[in-house]
């Protein structure tokens, strides 16, 4: 999928929501577990109920591989279904691959050609030759782990060397690689404080931002700091949506959670022009008049941290 098509969908749906598909047989509703293909049945129901609010689906490959061949068959059925029924949706294989060139080229072939995903997450630890095989595929996107949501991110990603943190080196060096126009980046929502710095390094790149919901990331904060002139972000929510209920109403509850996020995103997209283009104090006054609720207070705190944007 071309990024221009993704941007069109974001504008059409007024949403930059990515729903994470992480099927766990210990968490899905009991009445589904005993069906012939419970992973497919559960995941398909989530997809069908949330697709009107989402522009992307992220399939966590580990949750399919955990069930061996059966899980991979379910994954293949799901991606075939999405590509046929919802070809406008952006699909992500959250596989976090990365190996020597020959191996990476096989991973790329598997996920881009065999399964038909639009994108894949990769680990950059082994450097250029482990990533460039993914970048050679036209209209396929490679999402590099740059700054992640987990607590262990502090172990390596913030180590300083030659005046830069490791995650900054990853971003800067990856911009030099062949096919870099096909690169997107993972920036965790729980590391939102660093988003402003990330945008200085890659002002025009698309970011996949996981961690909103159960992990504690704040939608308004990451949106204020991450959005660019082409929207430029996908915000992922997984467990808060797909496990909103473990009863017969699970699909309806998932849809309600996705709709709530979409509605908040729509307000943010509408207000973005006000936030960036008006000068204070007039901008803050009008903003508060238009949005007199608690969400505004959260967003305005983010705005205050970007005083240089007021002009």
C-alpha positions in Angstrom: 0.0 0.0 0.0 1.2 3.5 -0.8 1.4 5.9 2.1 -0.8 8.3 0.1 -3.6 5.6 0.3 -3.1 5.3 4.0 -3.4 9.1 4.5 -6.6 9.1 2.4 -8.1 6.5 4.7 -7.1 8.5 7.8 -8.8 11.6 6.4 -11.9 9.6 5.2 -12.4 7.8 8.6 -11.1 10.7 10.6 -9.0 8.2 12.5 -5.4 7.1 12.8 -6.3 4.1 15.0 -4.5 0.8 14.6 -6.2 -2.2 16.3 -3.7 -4.8 17.6 -4.8 -8.4 17.1 -3.2 -10.4 19.9 -5.4 -13.6 20.2 -4.9 -15.5 23.5 -7.0 -18.6 24.0 -6.8 -18.0 27.7 -8.5 -14.7 27.4 -11.0 -15.0 24.6 -14.7 -15.8 25.4 -15.2 -19.3 26.5 -18.0 -20.0 23.9 -15.4 -19.5 21.1 -12.6 -21.6 22.5 -14.2 -24.9 21.5 -14.9 -23.9 17.9 -12.9 -25.4 15.0 -10.7 -22.3 14.6 -11.2 -20.1 17.7 -8.2 -17.8 16.9 -9.7 -17.0 13.4 -13.3 -16.7 14.7 -12.4 -14.3 17.5 -10.0 -12.2 15.5 -12.4 -11.9 12.5 -15.2 -10.8 14.8 -12.9 -8.1 16.3 -11.8 -7.0 12.8 -15.4 -6.8 11.5 -16.7 -4.9 14.4 -13.9 -2.3 14.6 -12.9 -1.8 10.9 -15.2 1.2 10.5 -13.2 3.1 13.2 -9.7 1.8 12.3 -7.3 2.4 9.4 -4.9 -0.4 10.3 -4.6 -3.8 12.0 -1.4 -5.0 13.7 -1.1 -8.8 13.9 1.2 -9.8 16.8 2.9 -12.8 15.2 4.0 -14.3 18.5 0.3 -14.9 19.5 -0.1 -17.0 16.3 3.2 -18.8 16.4 2.5 -19.8 20.0 -0.1 -22.3 18.6 2.1 -23.8 16.0 0.8 -24.8 12.6 -2.8 -24.1 13.7 -1.9 -20.6 14.7 -0.1 -19.9 11.4 -3.0 -21.3 9.4 -5.3 -18.9 11.3 -3.0 -16.0 10.5 -3.0 -16.9 6.8 -6.8 -17.1 6.8 -7.1 -13.8 8.6 -4.8 -11.8 6.3 -6.4 -13.3 3.2 -9.8 -12.2 4.6 -8.7 -8.7 5.4 -6.9 -8.2 2.0 -10.1 -9.4 0.2 -12.8 -7.8 2.3 -11.0 -4.6 3.4 -8.2 -3.9 0.9 -8.1 -0.3 2.0 -6.9 -1.2 5.5 -3.2 -1.0 6.3 -1.8 -4.3 7.7 1.2 -4.8 10.0 3.0 -8.0 10.7 4.3 -7.3 14.2 7.1 -9.9 13.9 10.2 -7.9 15.1 12.4 -9.7 12.6 16.1 -8.9 11.8 18.9 -11.2 10.8 21.8 -11.5 8.4 20.9 -10.5 4.8 20.0 -13.9 3.5 17.6 -14.6 6.4 16.1 -11.2 6.3 15.3 -11.6 2.6 13.4 -14.8 3.4 11.5 -13.1 6.2 10.6 -10.3 3.8 9.4 -12.7 1.2 7.3 -14.6 3.7 5.5 -11.7 5.1 5.2 -9.4 2.0 4.7 -12.0 -0.7 3.4 -15.2 1.0 1.1 -13.6 3.6 0.6 -10.3 1.8 1.2 -7.8 4.6 1.7 -4.1 3.9 4.4 -3.8 6.5 6.5 -5.5 9.1 8.2 -4.5 12.4 11.9 -5.2 12.5 14.7 -5.0 15.0 17.7 -2.9 13.8 20.3 -4.3 16.2 22.2 -6.1 13.4 22.4 -3.0 11.3 22.0 -2.0 7.7 22.3 -5.4 5.9 19.7 -6.9 8.2 17.1 -4.3 7.2 17.8 -3.3 3.6 16.3 -6.6 2.2 12.9 -5.5 3.6 13.3 -2.0 2.1 13.7 -3.3 -1.4 10.0 -4.2 -1.7 8.0 -1.5 -3.5 5.0 -0.2 -1.6 5.8 -2.3 1.4 6.9 -0.6 4.6 9.5 -1.6 7.2 8.7 -0.3 10.8 12.0 -0.1 12.8 12.0 -0.4 16.5 13.4 2.9 17.6 12.1 3.8 21.0 9.9 1.2 22.7 7.2 1.2 25.4 8.6 -1.5 27.7 10.6 -0.7 30.8 13.6 -2.6 29.5 14.0 0.1 26.8 16.1 1.9 29.3 18.7 -0.9 29.3 20.1 0.0 25.9 18.1 2.6 24.0 19.1 5.5 26.2 22.8 4.7 26.4 24.8 7.7 25.1 27.6 7.5 22.6 29.2 10.2 20.6 26.7 12.7 21.9 23.6 10.7 20.9 21.5 8.1 22.6 21.3 4.7 21.0 17.7 5.3 19.7 18.9 8.5 18.1 21.7 6.7 16.4 19.2 4.2 15.0 17.0 6.9 13.6 19.9 8.9 12.1 21.7 5.9 10.6 18.6 4.4 9.1 17.9 7.5 7.1 21.1 6.7 5.1 20.0 3.2 4.1 18.9 2.2 0.6 15.2 2.3 0.3 14.8 4.5 3.4 11.6 6.0 1.9 9.9 2.8 3.0 10.9 3.2 6.6 8.4 3.9 9.5 9.4 3.9 13.2 8.0 2.4 16.4 7.9 5.1 19.1 6.2 3.9 22.3 3.4 6.0 23.8 4.9 5.7 27.2 8.0 7.5 25.9 5.9 10.5 24.7 8.2 13.0 26.4 10.8 12.2 23.8 8.5 12.6 20.8 9.4 16.2 20.3 13.0 15.2 19.9 12.1 12.3 17.6 10.2 14.7 15.3 13.2 17.0 15.1 15.1 14.0 13.7 12.4 12.6 11.4 9.8 15.4 10.9 8.2 13.7 7.9 8.3 10.0 8.7 5.3 7.9 9.8 5.4 6.6 13.4 3.6 3.6 14.8 2.8 4.5 18.4 1.8 1.5 20.6 1.1 1.7 24.3 -2.1 3.7 24.4 -4.6 2.0 26.7 -3.5 -0.7 29.1 0.1 0.4 29.0 -0.8 3.9 30.1 0.0 6.0 27.1 -2.0 9.2 26.6 -3.7 9.7 23.2 -3.9 13.5 23.4 -0.3 13.8 24.4 1.2 11.6 21.7 -1.1 13.2 19.1 -0.1 16.7 20.0 3.6 15.8 19.9 3.6 13.3 17.0 1.2 14.6 14.4 2.8 16.3 11.4 1.4 18.0 8.2 0.6 14.5 6.7 -0.8 13.2 10.0 2.2 10.9 10.2 1.2 8.6 13.1 -0.7 5.4 13.7 -1.7 4.9 17.3 -2.1 1.3 18.3 -4.4 -0.1 21.0 -4.7 -3.8 21.5 -5.9 -5.3 24.9 -8.1 -2.3 25.8 -10.1 -3.0 22.6 -10.0 -6.7 21.9 -10.5 -7.8 25.6 -13.0 -5.1 26.5 -15.3 -8.1 27.3 -14.8 -11.8 27.6 -18.6 -12.5 27.2 -20.9 -12.8 24.2 -20.9 -9.1 23.7 -17.1 -9.0 23.1 -17.4 -7.7 19.6 -19.8 -4.9 20.5 -17.6 -3.8 23.4 -14.5 -3.8 21.2 -16.4 -1.6 18.7 -17.4 0.8 21.5 -13.8 1.1 22.7 -12.6 1.6 19.1 -15.3 4.2 18.4 -14.4 6.1 21.6 -10.7 6.4 20.4 -11.8 7.3 16.8 -14.1 10.1 18.1 -11.2 11.5 20.2 -9.0 11.3 17.2 -11.5 13.1 15.1 -11.6 16.0 17.5 -7.8 16.2 17.6 -7.6 16.2 13.8 -10.2 19.0 13.6 -8.5 21.0 16.4 -5.0 20.5 15.0 -5.3 23.6 12.8 -6.4 25.7 15.7 -3.5 24.4 17.9 -0.8 25.0 15.4 -1.9 28.1 13.5 -3.4 30.5 16.0 -1.3 32.6 18.4 -1.9 32.8 22.1 -3.7 33.8 24.2 -6.5 33.9 21.6 -5.8 30.4 20.6 -6.1 29.0 24.1 -9.3 31.0 24.7 -11.0 29.7 21.6 -9.8 26.2 22.2 -11.3 26.1 25.7 -14.5 27.6 24.4 -14.8 24.9 21.8 -13.7 22.0 24.1 -14.7 22.6 27.7 -13.8 19.2 29.1 -11.0 17.4 30.9 -9.4 16.2 27.7 -8.6 19.8 26.8 -6.6 20.3 30.0 -4.5 17.3 29.1 -3.9 18.5 25.5 -3.1 22.1 26.6 -0.4 20.8 28.9 1.2 19.3 25.8 0.8 22.6 23.9 2.5 24.5 26.6 5.5 22.2 26.2 5.7 23.3 22.5 5.8 27.1 22.9 8.1 27.4 19.9 5.2 26.2 17.7 3.0 29.2 18.5 5.0 31.6 16.3 
